[in-house]
Amino acid sequence: MAEDEGRRLVTTDGARARLGRWRVEPLGADDDGRLRVRLARDDGASIELMVHPAGSEPRALASTEAGDVTYVAQRGVDAPEAVRLGRAFAQNLARAPQSVVARFPHVAPALALPSGDAPPAPREVLFDPPGLAALLEPAWVVDGAPHLGFTLRSVQLPRTTGGALGTYLLELADAEGRAVFVDVGRELPRPFGRAGELEIAIRRFGRGSSHEELIGLDVASLLSHLLARLGHALEGVTLRWPASLGDLRALSVPAEGDAGVEVAPGVLGRAVLNLAVDAECEQACVFCSVKDYQPPTDGGDAELARLELELAAARRDGAREVRLNGIDPLAFSRVLPLVAAIRAQGFEKLRVFTTAKRFADAGFAARFVERAPEALSVVVPLYGVTAASHDAVTGLPGSFETVSRAIEVLHGTLTRPAELILSTVVVRQNVDELPALLARADALEVAIYTHLPYPMSQSARDPWTSSALRESELLARVLDADASERVRKELAHLIGHPCVLLAEEQARGLPLFGLREAHAPTHLHGTEYRAESFVHVGSDPTERSAFSVATAPCPHASECALAPTCAREQYALYVQQHGWDEVRPVTPRALYELAPK
């Protein structure tokens, strides 16, 4: 029987392949680049096989130029028959290798079809995002035409601070806009495959995306062809690996260690556990792309158990404070037991970042507060003082009414040392609301954190590009409407580049930079998680690094007298879009001339 099956692999039932009486069902690939195939029979018997890159598996049932075949499991057949069928399957691969090579060239590199373009002349390539983008051309061009069903959206730095220098992240999307993220670099934890000095690996985000799940056939084919493209492009190329941040071009410069990060007293002064709980927020904020790569999930009791273990580990490491954030941690089905665990394990302080919708229910708010540590801070985002302005930012009609009720409930529920704090993100859609938002916080006698949006990718499609204002434009818009000292003081702390503040101060003849307090943070929004005082637990249990936005160092920092009060960097995407025209070095002489005589 096996000999007969080994002689014929025919296509029947439309496009379904058969090996004798066995249906051949491709399943996908694992993270290590091995293809998985199931042979299934009508009586329920099945055999699962694995196709490894040719020459990579010494224990293979059979080795061919089209891949090495092993078997993983069988059902309804004995092991000898599984071995025979595995070898018969391998024989058919050897007879028709192009059926595999055309879709998965990485399993048979010796048989892979040429790309069609001539190998480049010998040259050196700096391996940074622009250099990597050049290697991928002409098959994939950033924001260009799709290839193999996928468009390359961006070549960017890893989304976490744990990424090594010289490891970058490709963001690709299929025709329906579903994103695929691929790491490219060297010494990756689980490489899908290797091309010359480079490895690639699938990057998974979200608890719902396990590294044990198979990669779909379309994405596996994409990864395989990426390897083939890189292998061809690297012919005659010597890669120059960046030795330091200074080697990198502006688009690729990452968040630089702790440069520009100064810790405000009592905020980041002690070890903090940043606990991301990514339940669905039901909003579509104009500045936020987190759900594009972090699918909202609710893992219920299993997730609670994992988070409790993370809490215990962080306490052993000395953490005393928890920052509970994520897409919307309050929407997590087990949030009340989680908050009780935070208190039971001895954390002294809890700071909650949430849409606050569940706090509109006074009963829930009371249950939450009674379980939390006494030093509880609840940070509630308010983007406008009217439904039209707030809902325009959240993209959710009715959200203003809900958050207003939540603020009312919390304001009446929280007593010292617990506190309510408002927050807002100043974007194009609500910039004119800033003075009114400050007045609302003052009337409630609560603090308000004002922030600027930051890009979560380096793609021109990032929502940041359409929602963020230039710093100089923001200052002009707000001050033209309200130049009161209260507003100017807030702007002095919102804008991270004092030379921009000083230029506006000189143009208007009103104190602006001069209103900045000595302890004011100097880091850009989105870079605070670089601080070593943070212990980060994200939605992917295999990753412990914190998100860090890509930045470029200011070219004037070394010659500017204001550098100690400055972020000394700018978002890389901001620089790509606007350049450095807004900033200028301020000399000690210029400061002396501005001082009162």
C-alpha positions in Angstrom: 0.0 0.0 0.0 2.7 2.5 1.0 4.6 1.8 -2.2 1.6 2.5 -4.3 0.9 5.7 -2.3 4.5 6.7 -2.8 4.2 6.6 -6.6 1.3 9.1 -6.9 0.5 12.5 -5.4 -2.5 13.6 -7.4 -4.9 16.6 -7.2 -8.6 15.8 -6.7 -11.5 17.5 -5.0 -10.7 20.8 -6.6 -7.3 21.9 -5.3 -6.9 19.3 -2.6 -3.8 17.1 -2.9 -4.0 13.4 -2.1 -1.4 10.7 -1.4 -3.3 7.6 -2.3 -6.2 7.4 0.1 -4.8 10.2 2.3 -5.7 13.8 2.0 -2.8 16.2 2.2 -3.7 19.1 4.4 -1.1 21.9 4.8 -1.4 23.3 8.3 1.1 26.2 8.5 4.5 26.7 10.0 5.9 27.0 13.4 8.0 30.0 14.6 11.2 28.1 13.8 10.3 27.9 10.0 9.3 24.2 9.9 6.2 23.5 7.8 3.4 21.3 9.2 1.3 19.0 7.1 -1.4 16.5 8.1 -2.2 13.4 6.1 -5.8 12.4 6.9 -8.0 9.4 5.9 -11.7 9.3 5.7 -11.9 6.9 8.6 -10.4 9.5 11.0 -6.8 8.2 10.9 -4.2 11.0 10.6 -0.5 11.6 10.6 1.1 14.9 11.2 4.4 15.6 9.4 7.0 18.3 9.6 9.1 19.6 6.7 12.4 21.1 7.7 14.7 23.2 5.5 16.8 20.8 3.4 19.8 19.4 5.2 18.9 20.8 8.6 17.4 17.7 10.4 19.8 14.7 10.9 17.0 12.5 12.3 14.7 13.0 9.3 12.7 10.0 7.9 13.9 11.2 4.5 16.0 14.0 3.3 15.4 15.6 -0.1 16.4 18.8 -1.9 12.9 20.0 -1.2 13.1 19.5 2.5 13.7 17.0 5.3 10.6 15.2 6.6 9.9 14.0 10.1 6.7 12.9 11.7 5.2 14.5 14.8 2.2 12.4 15.7 -0.2 9.8 14.4 -3.7 8.7 15.1 -5.3 5.5 14.1 -2.1 4.1 12.5 0.9 2.4 14.0 4.4 4.0 14.0 5.8 1.8 11.2 3.0 2.8 8.9 3.5 6.5 9.9 7.1 6.1 8.9 6.3 4.6 5.6 3.8 7.3 4.8 6.2 10.0 5.8 8.8 8.6 3.4 6.2 8.3 0.7 5.3 11.9 1.2 9.0 12.9 1.0 9.4 10.9 -2.3 6.6 13.0 -3.8 8.3 16.2 -2.6 11.5 15.1 -4.4 9.5 14.4 -7.6 7.8 17.8 -7.7 10.0 20.1 -5.6 8.8 23.3 -7.3 5.3 22.9 -5.8 7.0 23.6 -2.5 9.8 25.9 -3.5 7.4 28.3 -5.3 5.6 29.1 -2.1 8.2 28.3 0.6 11.7 28.8 -0.9 13.4 28.7 2.5 12.9 25.0 2.8 14.9 24.3 -0.4 17.3 27.2 -0.9 19.4 25.2 -3.5 16.3 24.9 -5.7 14.8 28.4 -5.1 14.0 30.3 -8.2 16.1 33.3 -9.0 14.6 36.7 -8.2 15.0 37.9 -11.7 17.1 41.0 -11.0 20.9 41.0 -11.2 22.9 40.7 -8.0 24.1 44.1 -6.8 27.8 45.1 -7.2 30.0 44.5 -4.1 29.3 47.2 -1.6 28.9 48.0 2.0 25.5 48.7 3.6 24.9 50.2 6.9 22.4 48.0 8.6 19.8 50.5 9.9 16.2 50.9 8.8 17.0 52.8 5.6 19.7 50.2 4.8 17.3 47.3 5.4 14.6 49.0 3.3 17.1 49.2 0.4 17.8 45.4 0.8 14.1 44.6 0.5 13.7 46.6 -2.8 12.4 46.2 -5.4 10.1 43.4 -4.1 8.9 45.5 -1.2 9.1 49.3 -1.0 7.8 51.2 2.0 4.2 52.3 1.2 4.7 50.8 -2.2 2.7 48.2 -4.2 1.8 44.9 -2.5 4.0 41.9 -3.2 2.7 38.4 -2.5 -0.4 40.0 -1.1 1.5 42.2 1.5 2.4 45.8 1.6 5.5 47.0 3.5 4.2 49.8 5.8 7.3 50.6 7.7 10.8 49.6 8.8 11.2 50.6 12.4 12.9 50.1 15.7 11.7 47.3 17.9 8.6 48.3 20.0 10.4 47.4 23.2 13.5 48.7 24.9 14.9 45.2 25.0 15.6 45.1 21.2 19.3 44.9 20.4 21.0 47.6 18.4 20.8 46.3 14.8 17.5 44.5 15.2 14.6 46.1 13.4 10.9 45.5 12.9 9.0 45.2 9.6 5.4 46.1 9.6 3.5 44.6 6.7 -0.2 44.4 6.0 -2.4 42.2 3.8 -5.2 43.5 1.6 -7.6 43.7 4.5 -5.2 45.8 6.6 -4.3 43.0 9.0 -0.8 43.7 10.3 2.2 41.3 10.4 5.3 42.2 12.3 8.7 40.6 11.5 12.0 41.1 13.4 15.1 41.3 11.3 18.6 41.2 12.9 20.9 38.7 14.4 20.8 36.3 17.4 17.0 36.5 17.5 15.4 34.2 20.1 13.3 32.1 17.7 14.4 32.7 14.1 12.1 31.5 11.3 15.2 31.3 9.1 18.5 32.8 8.2 19.8 34.7 5.1 23.5 35.4 5.3 24.2 37.3 8.5 20.6 38.1 9.1 17.8 36.2 10.8 14.1 36.9 10.7 11.4 36.0 13.2 7.7 36.5 13.6 6.8 39.1 16.3 3.7 38.2 18.2 1.7 40.7 20.3 -1.1 39.9 22.6 -2.0 37.1 25.0 -4.2 35.6 22.4 -1.3 35.0 20.1 0.8 32.1 21.5 4.2 31.2 20.2 2.9 27.6 20.1 0.3 28.5 17.6 1.1 27.8 13.9 1.8 30.6 11.6 -0.8 30.7 8.8 0.2 29.6 5.3 0.1 33.0 3.8 2.2 34.6 6.5 4.6 31.6 6.4 5.0 32.1 2.6 5.6 35.8 3.2 8.4 35.0 5.7 9.9 32.5 3.4 10.0 34.9 0.5 11.5 37.6 2.8 14.3 35.3 3.5 14.8 34.6 -0.2 14.8 38.3 -1.0 17.3 39.1 1.7 19.5 36.2 0.7 19.6 37.5 -2.9 20.1 41.1 -1.9 23.0 40.2 0.4 25.1 38.7 -2.5 28.2 40.9 -2.7 27.2 43.0 0.3 29.1 43.5 3.4 26.9 44.6 6.3 28.2 47.4 8.5 26.6 46.9 11.9 26.0 50.1 13.9 28.5 50.3 16.8 26.6 53.1 18.5 23.5 55.2 18.3 25.6 57.8 16.5 25.9 55.5 13.5 22.2 55.4 12.8 20.3 57.7 10.5 17.5 59.8 11.9 14.6 57.6 11.1 16.2 54.7 13.0 17.6 56.3 16.1 16.1 54.6 19.1 15.2 55.9 22.5 18.6 56.4 24.0 19.1 54.8 27.4 18.3 57.2 30.1 19.4 60.4 28.3 16.9 63.2 28.7 14.9 61.3 31.3 14.7 63.0 34.7 12.5 61.6 37.3 9.9 63.8 39.1 9.9 63.2 42.8 7.5 60.5 43.9 6.6 59.4 40.4 9.4 57.1 39.2 11.7 57.3 42.1 11.2 53.7 43.2 10.8 50.4 41.4 7.4 50.3 39.7 5.6 47.4 38.1 4.0 48.5 34.9 1.1 46.0 34.5 -0.5 46.1 31.1 -4.0 44.6 31.0 -5.4 44.8 27.5 -9.1 44.4 27.7 -11.3 46.1 25.1 -11.8 49.8 25.6 -14.5 50.2 22.8 -12.9 53.5 21.7 -11.0 54.5 18.6 -9.0 57.5 19.8 -7.6 59.6 16.9 -4.0 59.4 18.2 -3.9 55.7 19.2 -2.8 52.7 17.2 -2.3 50.3 20.0 -5.1 47.9 18.9 -3.5 47.6 15.5 -0.8 45.4 16.9 -2.1 44.6 20.4 -5.4 42.8 20.0 -7.7 43.4 23.0 -8.1 40.2 25.0 -9.6 39.0 28.3 -7.9 35.8 29.6 -10.1 35.5 32.6 -8.9 33.2 35.4 -5.8 32.0 33.5 -4.7 35.6 33.0 -5.4 36.5 36.6 -3.2 33.6 37.7 -0.3 34.7 35.5 -0.6 38.3 36.7 -0.6 37.2 40.3 2.7 35.4 39.7 4.1 38.6 38.1 3.0 40.6 41.1 4.8 38.2 43.5 8.0 38.3 41.4 8.0 42.1 41.3 7.5 42.3 45.0 10.5 40.0 45.5 12.5 42.3 43.3 11.6 45.3 45.4 8.7 46.9 43.6 6.4 48.9 45.8 4.1 50.5 43.3 1.9 49.2 40.5 0.8 51.2 37.4 -2.3 49.4 36.1 -2.8 50.3 32.5 -3.2 48.7 29.1 -6.0 49.2 26.6 -8.5 49.3 29.4 -7.7 47.3 32.5 -11.0 48.0 34.2 -12.8 46.1 31.4 -10.9 42.9 32.5 -13.4 40.4 33.8 -11.2 39.6 36.8 -10.1 43.2 37.6 -11.5 43.2 41.2 -9.6 40.0 42.3 -6.5 41.5 40.6 -6.8 44.7 42.6 -7.3 42.7 45.8 -4.1 40.7 45.0 -2.1 43.9 44.5 -3.1 45.0 48.0 -2.7 41.5 49.5 0.9 41.2 48.2 1.9 44.3 50.0 2.1 47.0 47.2 1.8 50.4 48.8 0.6 52.3 45.9 -1.7 51.7 42.9 -2.0 54.1 40.0 -4.8 53.2 37.5 -4.9 54.4 33.9 -8.3 53.7 32.4 -11.1 55.1 30.2 -13.0 55.0 33.6 -16.3 53.9 32.0 -16.9 51.3 34.7 -16.5 53.9 37.4 -19.7 55.5 36.2 -21.3 52.7 38.2 -21.0 53.9 41.8 -21.3 50.3 43.2 -18.4 49.1 41.1 -16.3 52.1 42.1 -17.0 51.4 45.8 -16.0 47.7 45.4 -12.8 48.7 43.5 -11.7 51.3 46.1 -12.3 49.0 49.1 -10.0 46.3 47.5 -7.2 48.7 46.4 -4.2 50.0 48.5 -5.0 53.2 50.4 -2.6 55.2 48.2 -4.8 54.9 45.1 -4.6 57.3 42.2 -7.1 57.0 39.4 -6.1 58.8 36.2 -9.2 59.6 34.0 -8.8 60.9 30.4 -10.9 63.9 29.5 -10.4 65.3 26.0 -12.9 68.1 26.0 -15.6 69.8 28.1 -18.4 69.1 25.7 -19.7 65.9 24.1 -18.7 67.1 20.7 -15.1 67.8 21.5 -14.5 64.7 23.8 -16.3 62.2 21.5 -14.4 63.6 18.5 -11.2 62.3 20.0 -12.5 59.0 21.4 -14.5 58.1 18.3 -17.2 56.7 20.6 -20.5 58.6 20.8 -21.7 58.9 24.4 -18.3 58.5 25.9 -18.4 62.1 27.3 -21.6 61.4 29.2 -20.1 58.2 30.6 -16.7 59.7 31.6 -18.5 62.8 33.2 -20.5 60.5 35.4 -17.4 58.5 36.3 -15.6 61.7 37.3 -18.6 62.7 39.4 -18.6 59.3 41.2 -14.8 59.2 41.8 -14.8 62.8 43.0 -17.3 61.8 45.7 -15.8 58.4 46.5 -12.1 59.0 46.8 -10.7 60.4 50.0 -7.1 61.0 51.0 -4.7 59.5 50.4 -6.6 58.3 47.3 -6.9 60.8 44.6 -8.6 61.6 41.3 -6.4 62.9 38.5 -7.6 64.1 35.1 -5.5 63.7 32.0 -5.7 64.8 28.4 -3.8 64.4 25.1 -3.6 67.6 23.2 -4.2 66.9 19.5 -5.5 68.7 16.5 -9.1 67.8 17.3 -9.1 69.3 20.8 -6.3 71.8 21.0 -8.8 74.7 21.4 -10.2 73.0 24.5 -7.1 73.1 26.5 -7.9 76.3 28.5 -11.4 74.9 29.3 -9.9 71.6 30.4 -7.6 73.3 32.8 -10.4 75.3 34.2 -12.5 72.1 34.7 -9.7 70.5 36.7 -9.2 73.6 38.7 -12.9 73.8 39.5 -12.8 70.2 40.8 -9.5 70.9 42.7 -7.7 68.0 41.1 -4.5 67.8 39.1 -4.5 67.4 35.3 -1.8 65.7 33.3 -1.5 67.1 29.8 0.3 65.1 27.2 1.3 65.3 23.6 0.6 62.2 21.4 3.5 60.1 20.4 3.9 57.8 17.4 3.7 54.1 18.1 5.3 53.2 14.8 7.5 54.9 12.2 4.9 54.6 9.4 3.3 57.5 7.7 0.0 55.7 8.4 0.4 56.0 12.2 -2.6 58.0 13.5 0.0 60.4 15.1 0.7 61.9 11.7 -2.9 63.3 11.3 -3.5 64.1 15.0 -0.3 65.7 16.2 0.5 69.4 15.8 3.9 70.9 15.4 5.0 72.4 18.7 5.1 75.9 17.4 1.6 75.6 15.9 0.2 74.3 19.1 1.7 77.2 21.1 0.3 79.7 18.6 -3.2 78.2 18.5 -3.6 78.1 22.3 -2.0 81.4 23.1 -3.9 83.3 20.4 -7.1 82.2 22.3 -5.9 82.4 25.9 -2.6 83.8 27.0 -3.4 83.7 30.8 -0.6 82.8 33.2 -2.4 79.5 34.0 -2.4 78.4 30.4 1.1 79.6 29.7 2.4 77.7 32.8 0.8 74.5 31.5 2.3 75.0 28.0 5.7 75.6 29.6 5.6 72.0 31.0 3.9 70.5 28.0 6.5 71.4 25.3 9.7 69.5 25.8 12.0 71.9 23.9 12.7 75.1 25.7 14.2 76.9 22.7 10.7 76.7 21.1 9.2 78.1 24.2 11.8 80.8 24.4 11.2 81.9 20.8 7.4 82.2 21.5 8.1 84.1 24.7 10.3 86.6 22.8 7.7 87.0 20.0 4.8 87.7 22.5 6.7 89.5 25.2 5.1 87.3 27.8 6.8 84.9 30.2 6.5 81.3 29.0 9.7 79.3 29.4 10.3 81.4 32.5 7.2 79.8 34.1 8.7 76.3 34.0 9.4 74.9 37.4 12.8 73.5 38.4 11.5 69.9 38.9 9.6 69.7 35.6 10.2 66.4 33.7 12.3 66.9 30.6 11.5 63.6 28.8 9.3 63.3 25.8 5.9 61.7 26.3 6.1 58.0 25.6 9.8 57.6 26.7 9.2 57.4 30.4 9.2 53.5 30.4 12.9 53.5 29.6 13.6 54.2 33.2 15.2 51.3 35.0 12.8 51.8 37.9 10.1 50.2 35.7 9.5 46.5 35.8 7.2 45.9 32.7 4.8 43.1 32.3 3.2 43.4 28.8 0.5 41.4 27.1 2.9 38.9 25.6 4.1 36.7 28.5 7.3 35.9 26.7 8.4 39.6 26.7 9.3 41.7 29.7 10.6 44.8 28.0 8.7 48.1 28.0 7.5 49.9 24.9 9.8 52.8 23.9 9.1 55.3 21.1 11.8 55.9 18.5 13.6 59.2 18.9 16.4 61.2 17.2 18.9 63.2 19.2 18.8 66.9 18.8 21.8 68.1 16.6 22.2 71.2 18.8 22.2 69.7 22.2 26.0 69.8 22.8 26.1 73.6 22.0 22.8 74.7 23.7 22.8 76.4 27.1 19.2 75.1 27.6 20.1 71.5 27.2 19.9 70.6 30.9 16.2 71.6 30.8 15.5 70.0 27.4 14.4 66.5 26.2 17.5 66.7 23.9 15.7 64.5 21.3 12.6 64.5 19.2 10.3 61.7 17.9 12.0 60.2 14.8 8.7 60.4 12.8 8.4 64.1 13.8 11.9 64.8 12.4 11.0 62.8 9.3 7.9 65.0 8.7 9.1 68.4 9.9 12.8 68.4 10.2 14.7 70.4 12.9 13.6 73.9 11.7 11.8 74.7 15.0 14.7 74.2 17.3 17.9 76.3 17.5 20.8 76.4 19.9 20.7 79.1 22.6 24.1 80.4 23.6 25.0 81.6 27.2 25.5 85.0 25.7 21.9 85.1 24.3 20.6 84.1 27.7 22.6 86.8 29.4 21.2 89.4 27.0 17.7 88.3 27.8 18.2 88.5 31.6 16.8 91.6 33.4 19.4 94.3 33.8 
